[in-house]
Amino acid sequence: RMFLVVDSTMFTASIPVNRLSDFSADELVEYIEVGTPVRRQVANARNYGGVNQVQSGAEGLPYGFTGDGVIVGVVDLGFQYDHIAFYDPASNYQTLRVKQVLDMAKNWTYETQAEIEEVGKDVAYSEGHGTHVANIAAGSFAEGAYDYRGVAPGADILLASIGENGNVQDIANSVLWMFNYAASVNKPIVVNLSLGTESGPHDGLSTFDVKVGEKLGKGALMV
């Protein structure tokens, strides 16, 4: 048996089924609830979130939206730059959709597919958060019954790793680098930040908010 105190009145326990009656008869036991099974739901996430409908052009949309002609930028850490979901299915997963990578920890930019594939991953890959986030935003892997495409599987991708000791200034530089790249190739971009800080007033007046905010508008968005 294993008991874990949840609070002063509730416990979890592993009890043989044939002992439940004896256990429930104890005057100290007020209520017993059997553990409810849980299931992985990532395969259903697009449907629950309405992404399938947007990609197929349903719900009154003029056509399906899959990110074609758009750039998705992700500033994070823990990237596998050459993950299969970052390749173009139309090329039999040979053409990498990651156009450039910025490694803030190394102060280095990888600008070709060969360079990106050679580096493969950043030093924080074992943590994996960036790969996870970028797959949700723009992953393209789908084979047979395994359809794990993200929201924008047709988009070009920019990745910026801020490293384990990254700070707000690194994030700002990464976002501005992405906006500048998008402008250079004349494509709209949306940048995702699944990270942040509890410091500061959060009133839109920080240096980060002001400098990045100046770039936001038609063709340049941030989530």
Buried (B, 14 or more C-beta within 10 A) or exposed (E): EEEEEEEEEEEEEEBEEEEEEEEEEEEEEEEEEEEEEEEEEEEEBBEEEEBBBBBEEEEEEEEBBBBEEBBBBBBBBBBBBBBBBBBBBEEEBEEBBBBBBBBBBEEEEBEEBEBBEEBEBBBBBEBBBBBBBBBBBBBBBEEEEEEBBBBBBBBBBBBBBBBEEBEBEBBBBBBBBBBEBBBEEEBBBBBBBBBEEEEEEEEEEBEBBEBBEEBEEEBBBBE
